[in-house]
Amino acid sequence: MLRPDPRRAAIALCLLGLTLGTVACGAAAPSPHRSSAPVAGVRLPCAARARDVLARAAAVAAGAIVASPFTATSGAASCHFKTRRPAIGPLDVVAELDGAPQAYYRLEREVVEYAQNVIWGHLGEQAYPRTIAHLGLDADWFARDDRLATSDGVRLITIIVSTSPAHASGRESIAEQLARVYLHPAP
């Protein structure tokens, strides 16, 4: 009578686990979606291109915008854009680029929780997050906060437009155009 070899069963199980991309044999299989190395082409928060796009969107001169990098309380790399001379038109925009894991999941959770607070706070329909089509994997505009949140699957990108010139195209449009600078194309 033949008895099954436990080593053969363990090896077969390891191979099956590695094939399916799950954790097996004490080691994690590499993720096909995320790498610890920086993604090529991903822009930094205060990139010159971001300032130029923001200047066009807000209808002010690029040289009139000051970009100040900082780290948000969440640890996200961020940039604060302001006009040098408020007479040009006040502009106050913050871009946060959060590279923590599960960016898309966190975006979706944020939208659901925000919508629940709108319901519980009886804030009315105009306060619901509004989906912006064709921006990242998903994008939403939070009108009460003048905030846009989107993700390319790698980072959670948040743009907050506190003030904008009266002659500009609108806060949502400014945020959308700036967010496009930071989105990395899908693989």
Secondary structure, DSSP 8 states (H G I E B T S, - for coil): -----HHHHHHHHHHHHHHHTS-BTTB----SS--SS--TT---TT-HHHHHHHHHHHTS-GGGEEEEEEE-TTS-EEEEEEES-GGG---EEEEEEE--S-HHHHHHHHHHHHHHHHHHTT--GGGS-EE-TTSSSEEEEEGGGTEEEEE-SS-EEEEEEEE--TTSS-HHHHHHHHHHHH-----
